[in-house]
Every structure is written in C-alpha cells, then in structure tokens.
Amino acid sequence: MATPSKTPPAYSEGSIRVLKGLEPVKQRPGMYTRTDNPLHIIQEVLDNAADEALAGYGKKIKVTLHADGSVSVEDDGRGIPFGLHPEEKAPVIELVYTRLHAGGKFDKGAGGAYSFSGGLHGVGVSVTNALSKRLEVQSFREGSAAHIAFGGGDVTEPLQVRPIDSGERRQGTTVRAWPDAKYFESAVLPVGELTHLLRSKAVLMPGVTVTLVVEKTKETQQWLYKGGLRDYLMQTLNADPVIPLFEGAGHADKNADNFAEGEGAEWCVAFTEEGQPVRESYVNLIPTSAGGTHESGLRDGLFNAVKSFVELHSLLPKGVKLLPEDVFARASYVLSAKVLDPQFQGQIKERLNSRDAVRLVSSFVRPALELWLNQHVDYGKKLAELAIKAAQTRQRAGQKVEKRKGSGVAVLPGKLTDCESKDTAHNEVFLVEGDSAGGSAKMGRDKESQAILPLRGKVLNTWEVERDRLFANTEIHDISVAIGVDPHGPDDTPDLSGLRYGKICILSDADVDGSHIQVLLLTLFFRHFPKLIDTGHVYVAKPPLFRVDAPARGKKPASKMYALDEGELTAILDKLRKDGVREGAWTISRFKGLGEMSAEQLWETTLNPDTRRLLQVRLGRFDLQGTQGEITKLMGKGEAAARRELMELRADDVEVDV
C-alpha cells in the first residue's frame, strides 16, 4: 500500500493570526509577568493602591488571602472612574481591566492623575485580569458604588452602579482576583514574599496603614511606620554599624535645570564589618530587586564623597587605589527614588534602566555625605579605614593570582589593550568585532578595569575542530592566552587560577554579521571553554542599533536616546509623541556598526557598567546534552539537511535584518 506523501501546510493570507484584546497575555504570559507563582499579578493591583497613597489620596491598604484561594486588595483612594471614556465610549473601569496600554499613568502633564507612579506600562491590572479565572472590582466615588466582574479577562457581570448606602465607605477600590493555576508553575502565593512586600510599602509611605489578613489561619498583621527608612534598616540589619546610620533625602525644586520638580531620593545607609549586607531599593514604591541605575547613583555618590574625604585628609596609603566596590562592599541600605518617567527592564520592573537616575541620585547623595563626613571627622576616618582595608584585601588577592601564574606564561597578544588593575573579579575583557570598533572601545573604556581584544573578520567555526588544532588559528590562540585559561572539555577540571578577567564580554555589531560572530564565539566557549560558562564568566554585550536625538520638551532638555532594535525604537517614538513632541521633530540615526560610534557613545551605551546592557551566558531550557544537540544541528558540517528542515519549518518565525 502506497504511503500518502506529506504535503506541507498551506501558507497564505489566512495563515496570519491577529491576537486581540488580552489574547497576547494568555498566549505568552511570561512576556508580561512572572509565571513561577501569582504574586506579581497581585502586586500589580497592590501597586495601584500604593500609587493612590503616594499621590496623597489614601491612608489604608488591606490585603486579604481568602480561604477559597482568591486575594483581595482594598484601598481608600479616589476609586477607579466608572463613567464612559470620552473617546472609547465604554466605561473606564472596564477599559482599565480589558485593554492593554490603558491606564491613568501615561498622563504626566500638568494636572495629570499621577505625577509619580510605579505603573507605567499600562498592562498591569489587565494582565491580572487575563490570568485570573474570575476578577471582581468595586469602586466607591462621588456618592456612587460600582461593581463589575470578569472571567478569563472578559466581562461576565456588566457594570452596575448604585447609590452608596449609609454606613458604607465613601471612596476607594476593592479588587478580588482568583488567579488561574494553569498559567503558573505553582498556584500557591508565597506569603513570606508578600509579607516583605507589604511591610516595605508601609516603610516607604510613613503614615499609611498596611494590613494583611489570612482567612485560613485567622491571622492579621498590620504595619504603620512613622520613623521611615531608618527604623526599618535598624530592625533588618544583621550586625552593628561601624558609624551612625547615614540618612538623607533630596528632591528637585521647580528651578532645577535637569530634573522635574519632585524627582529625587530618600536613603538610609549603614556600614558594617560583618554579616550579610541588607540592600533594598525602590522606584516610586516599586521594589527593584535587580537594582538598576538609581542604585548606581547611590554607589557613585557614596564613593565620590568618601574618596573626596580621603584625599582632603591625605588618608590613602601609598600604592592603594580606591574603587567604588571598596566603599560599597560593606554598605547596607534602603533607597527610595522618585522618578517622573521611569524606564524599567521588562514588565515585571525588577531593574531600573533610566540613565538620568544615576545623576539624579548621585547629585543628592554626594554633597550630603561630604558635608556629614566633614562635620563628623572621626566617623569619616572610620569609614575611610573600612574602605581602605577592603581595597588592600582586593589588591593582595590580585597579586597572589598574578604570582601563581607568573612563570612560563605565554606572551600576551600584541593587539590586546590590557587594563591596569590586577583584580580578576573586577576586570573585564571585550572581544570586539573589527579593528575600527576596537579603536573606539580603547578610547572609550575604563582603563582601570576594561581590556580590549579586537578580532579581525569571522572567527573559525570550532564545533568540529580538535582541541590540539585550535591554536593553529591566530584569533583563538590570542583569545585563550588573553583570558589565561586553556581549552578543556565539559568533564575536565581546568585550572581557572590563571583567569585574568571576571567578565569575558562578546561585543559585536547589532546586525546579522554581528550576530553570526556572536554565535561563532559562543560556539567556541561552549565547546572548548565550557567551565567559563558554568562559572558565569561569559557575557554578551548589547549595543544599540538606533539613536534618537529628541528636542527639548517641557522641563526636559534635549536628549539622546538609544534603542536596541525596532521594537524599542517604536516605544521611544511613542513616548516622545505622548510627551507632545511634534512628529518628525526628532532625528533617528542607525548605526551600521560599532565602528560608527564615537568613543563617548560606545562608553555610554555599551561599556559603562551603570548604563550598559550585558547578558550573562547560561544554559537555557535545554540541559547540556540538549544544548549540544541544538548546536550540532546549527553548526555541524554534516547537518545541512537538518538545518534546511529547520529553516523550512521555522523561517517565518524569525525577523531578519538584511
């Protein structure tokens, strides 16, 4: 019997599917929220309640974990408006929960509902709604109470409005959500994380009462802080501070040139000699667990103030050089920044990316600490002693490593522009595509800790090259000698004591050729230096593809913004339009390659640790064997048929920049 031939599925106009409403969230929830558990979708509701308090309209937030698995968040703010939207002709309360990019936080102009807020992407509570089996909202405002309910993101009980009964609260919002377990690895809400989050909200909003009720255990916890950051840090510290806590606050006034009125930060810093440092940062009350540019500003301000004090009093021993991490190593802190228009990395807002936040926070922290240190010279000397001790320990460690590898070491390649520091943990080497980009990188880098190794042309595909033939290739020989580690296999135990750089960064153009060079270098490291990936030493730098020169707008001066790709470029242009910039008043430049960037641009976008984007290379969804299989399919010489099949099946999923 003849076997029917397989006909490939038809690809036509009907094959293109347009996702509407909240479908994109349900299809790809991981793009919009954290999917290990439902805490983040509840946090979106909590952030809205906190934003009301931050704006001065609420004094109470209550979170209840109900026995049926649902969670409710109640506030006494202004209540979500439920009248008809003037353009959309639908109730505003319905739009907020059923439309992506609909919210009150985009309106930043004079008289905007929220001057400072954490919710900025406009996909917050609509994501909560999309990923919940049921969601109920009650809003009390202007003498009326409104109720609406949703199921899987769709309206199941249309909006009902009635007069507020006597005895009912006059204003506020209550949201109750039943998270849908099918979207999460675990449907259980981590109560410890939620408790920490609620307590921190209370710390950051002195005078606001935050309550947590657990129905199953009938347990109630309540937080109301009047002492703010200082009391919180003292309660959380694991050891006694060396000097009294340094606390302060600074916010721009209406005459500030570079920042909007109200932008600034509050902080409390403690320096301890032992114990695990406590480090927490927030932007507009949103916890930024992965830090970001506001933390970089705090570090910069602390370092420059201590360095200035040390130089003023001639405290630095000969041969010792202070670095920011020497001052920061034993610092515990709570930092709360207020930024008018924060840019976060990803929807879950774990890291602040706003470049201006470095200068914003540093400009308030540095003068405040300089003044305090010079008013308390004895404490200043204790702090300087702590930083100098850390610097000496770091330098001794670097010298030990250098001594171990001193004899019989291969001569470093001539085209390597090395860094001055011998501190392996702090040092970085950039493997740069092309000599011209290498020249810009050499001029723009931090000479203290950043080394540059330019690579000419395409690197050899080493997937099927025997280890003893690797050094026949000059580029690979130079890479191995520069990093100080010999080629090895996954089961070997290589000597990593000769490693010269804590970060090995692949830096190639943001185009197709650059991606190819990146893949060839990743192949080299995965095949012949796997322990460097295992131990987290290999990184990929992400230079931008576009630069946007924006004119001055309102209080904001003319600025340059950078976009990694088309998607980020579209987001920047949308933001400029929302800021009221006339269409076409901006200028868009596309970088054909790294060589087109000036040294200053390369530093600002790709080399500066405070503002760059650097991805650590790790094994992804595949294990070691799975990854080897995938790379064999992509890089193996005898795998042309498998690659052709892959391209025929998946080519339409890829956007190629040619």
C-alpha positions, -999 to +999 in steps of 0.1 A: +000+000+000+015+034-010+022+058+018+005+092+011+031+119+007+031+146+033+021+180+019+034+210+038+007+231+054-005+260+032+009+294+040-014+321+028-032+353+039-054+332+061-024+318+080-017+352+097-034+354+131-040+387+148-043+384+186-069+408+200-077+421+234-060+402+262-052+371+239-014+380+237-012+378+275-028+344+276-007+331+248+026+343+262+021+351+299+059+351+305+063+382+284+041+402+308+045+388+343+065+363+364+049+329+360+065+309+388+036+320+411+008+346+410+025+371+434+033+396+406-002+398+392-014+406+427+014+431+431+001+450+401-032+456+420-013+465+451+009+490+432-023+508+421-034+511+457+000+523+467+001+549+439-031+564+453-015+567+487+017+581+471-005+607+454-019+617+488-054+602+484-053+571+507-042+562+542-051+525+543-043+494+522-057+460+532-048+427+515-069+395+523-059+360+514-093+343+513-099+306+521-110+299+485-076+308+471-086+343+459-069+375+470-085+409+476-068+444+478-088+472+493-078+509+495-094+542+505-082+562+475-103+580+449-119+549+434-115+540+397-137+562+375-166+542+360-181+568+337-179+565+299-145+572+283-149+603+260-132+585+230-138+548+236-174+552+246-171+524+272-169+525+310-134+535+321-133+508+348-139+482+320-112+496+298-086+495+326-091+458+331-097+446+295-073+467+273-035+466+272-019+500+274-049+517+290-044+535+323-042+568+342-004+568+345+005+578+310-009+613+316+022+631+331+012+667+321+001+694+344-030+682+363-022+645+354-038+620+378-004+606+388+028+627+388+049+599+403+038+563+399+052+528+395+026+515+370+038+529+336+034+502+310-004+503+311-005+465+310-006+460+348-041+451+361-052+440+326-026+412+329-040+403+364-075+401+348-063+380+318-046+354+340-075+351+366-104+327+364-125+355+380-119+391+390-143+414+407-139+452+411-158+475+434-153+513+431-167+539+455-166+575+444-187+607+441-216+592+461-220+560+439-208+524+442-199+505+410-195+467+406-181+448+376-169+412+373-147+394+347-139+358+338-106+350+320-104+386+310-139+390+296-168+409+312-192+383+328-212+407+350-216+441+333-211+473+352-238+481+378-239+515+396-260+523+427-260+550+453-237+544+483-256+531+513-253+548+547-225+531+567-205+522+536-172+538+529-173+569+507-144+563+484-118+536+474-114+505+453-116+468+462-103+442+437-107+405+443-089+381+420-089+343+416-056+335+398-059+308+371-035+280+382-029+269+346-007+299+339+016+294+369+042+268+379+027+269+414-007+284+423+004+290+459+011+326+468+045+329+487+032+345+519+068+354+531+075+374+499+041+391+501+046+400+538+080+415+530+065+435+501+036+449+523+060+458+551+082+477+527+052+496+513+044+507+548+081+518+554+081+538+522+048+555+530+050+568+566+015+573+580-002+547+557-015+516+575-010+483+556-028+452+567-026+415+558-054+391+567-051+354+562-086+338+565-075+302+569-054+309+600-074+339+611-040+357+614-038+395+609-006+416+606-005+453+604+023+478+597+023+516+603+058+532+603+064+568+614+102+565+616+106+555+579+137+541+564+160+544+595+138+523+618+133+497+591+170+494+583+179+491+620+154+463+625+167+445+595+205+448+600+224+416+609+253+434+627+261+467+645+270+496+622+306+510+624+294+546+622+259+561+629+234+555+601+237+580+573+203+591+561+190+618+540+167+630+512+169+653+483+143+663+457+145+687+428+126+720+431+108+739+403+140+758+394+161+726+388+175+726+353+179+689+346+152+672+366+114+676+371+101+691+403+097+664+430+122+640+414+148+627+439+155+601+465+154+592+502+181+569+516+195+553+547+229+537+547+247+516+573+283+503+572+291+471+590+322+450+593+305+416+593+272+399+584+253+398+551+246+434+538+209+444+536+202+460+503+167+472+491+158+497+465+125+511+452+114+534+425+080+551+431+074+524+457+080+495+432+107+471+446+136+468+422+151+435+433+177+436+405+188+471+413+194+495+385+206+530+377+193+545+410+215+521+430+244+530+407+237+566+416+238+558+453+271+539+448+286+568+428+276+594+454+289+573+483+322+566+465+329+601+454+321+616+488+344+591+506+371+595+480+370+633+484+372+630+522+402+606+520+420+629+496+412+660+517+427+644+548+455+625+530+444+592+544+453+569+514+484+548+519+510+547+491+502+522+464+465+518+473+438+528+448+402+531+460+375+517+437+337+521+441+332+485+454+357+491+482+333+517+497+302+498+487+313+463+498+302+467+535+273+490+528+237+481+537+210+505+525+173+512+518+169+535+488+136+550+477+138+570+444+111+592+429+115+594+391+089+611+369+091+588+339+110+556+350+121+531+323+122+496+336+138+464+322+109+442+314+073+444+325+080+430+360+100+461+367+128+443+386+155+467+374+155+505+367+171+514+333+166+552+333+200+567+326+193+600+342+187+582+376+225+578+381+230+616+381+197+622+399+205+601+430+243+609+430+237+646+429+218+645+462+238+618+480+273+630+474+271+666+488+250+653+518+276+627+527+306+650+521+290+676+545+282+649+571+318+634+569+334+667+574+311+675+603+320+642+619+356+637+610+362+608+635+334+588+619+347+598+585+381+583+593+365+551+605+346+548+572+377+556+552+396+529+572+369+504+563+372+512+526+410+513+525+410+478+543+387+465+516+410+479+488+441+464+504+424+430+506+414+432+470+448+442+458+465+414+478+442+389+462+451+402+428+488+400+434+485+364+447+468+353+415+495+371+394+523+354+413+509+319+408+508+323+371+540+343+367+565+317+355+563+302+320+532+321+310+526+327+272+533+362+260+501+383+258+489+391+223+502+424+209+467+436+199+454+432+234+450+465+251+451+454+288+437+471+319+457+485+348+440+466+376+452+431+386+419+424+404+404+395+384+369+398+399+367+434+388+384+432+354+366+427+321+378+419+286+358+428+255+362+406+224+354+433+198+344+428+162+367+447+139+397+470+143+378+503+139+354+494+167+384+482+188+399+517+184+367+534+197+365+509+225+401+515+236+394+553+238+360+550+255+368+522+280+376+525+317+414+519+316+415+507+352+394+476+347+384+471+310+406+454+284+400+453+246+409+425+222+399+433+186+391+404+163+395+405+126+369+390+104+348+359+111+361+336+139+367+300+130+337+277+135+353+254+161+324+230+167+342+201+149+378+213+154+400+190+176+414+207+207+451+202+197+445+220+164+428+251+180+459+271+184+466+269+146+441+297+144+456+330+155+424+346+168+416+316+190+452+314+202+450+351+212+417+347+230+429+317+250+462+334+260+444+368+268+419+352+292+445+329+308+426+296+306+435+266+284+409+248+262+391+220+280+361+197+278+329+195+299+342+167+321+377+182+327+388+202+357+407+231+342+430+253+362+410+286+364+435+303+388+451+319+357+418+335+347+427+372+341+392+386+338+360+381+358+339+390+328+346+379+292+323+400+270+314+394+234+309+428+217+298+426+181+276+448+157+239+448+163+233+434+127+232+400+111+270+397+107+275+407+143+250+380+154+270+354+133+303+364+150+285+362+184+273+327+176+308+316+165+323+329+197+296+313+218+303+280+200+340+283+208+333+289+245+306+262+248+327+236+230+363+244+242+359+266+274+326+252+290+337+258+326+338+296+319+301+294+310+294+271+340+311+296+364+293+326+349+323+344+333+309+347+297+287+377+287+272+392+256+271+430+253+240+445+236+250+477+217+221+498+203+210+498+167+194+532+167+200+566+183+172+592+186+180+629+191+150+644+208+144+681+211+138+698+244+103+691+258+088+710+287+113+709+315+133+681+299+164+693+279+173+680+245+185+644+249+199+614+231+181+580+235+193+546+223+172+517+211+184+480+208+160+472+180+129+483+161+106+475+190+125+498+214+127+525+187+089+523+183+084+526+221+108+557+223+089+574+194+055+566+211+068+582+243+080+613+225+046+617+209+029+613+244+053+640+257+039+663+230+069+663+206+059+672+171+060+643+146+094+643+129+110+669+152+134+641+163+163+627+143+168+589+140+203+576+133+210+539+126+244+526+135+257+504+107+283+490+131+302+497+163+329+514+143+304+543+136+301+551+173+323+576+189+343+566+220+318+586+242+288+569+226+303+534+230+311+541+266+276+554+274+257+527+257+278+496+259+308+498+282+296+519+312+285+494+339+258+518+351+241+522+318+250+493+295+231+461+289+251+429+294+236+394+292+252+366+312+255+334+291+238+304+307+223+271+295+187+279+287+157+255+285+179+226+274+203+206+296+240+200+285+231+172+261+201+191+247+222+222+241+249+201+223+223+186+201+209+220+191+243+235+184+253+204+164+222+210+142+231+246+138+269+244+134+278+209+124+292+204+088+272+173+082+239+188+094+228+207+062+196+186+058+186+192+095+192+230+091+172+230+058+143+213+076+146+238+105+145+267+081+116+254+061+096+248+093+105+279+113+119+306+089+087+326+091+091+329+129+123+350+125+127+386+118+160+391+098+177+424+094+193+424+060 
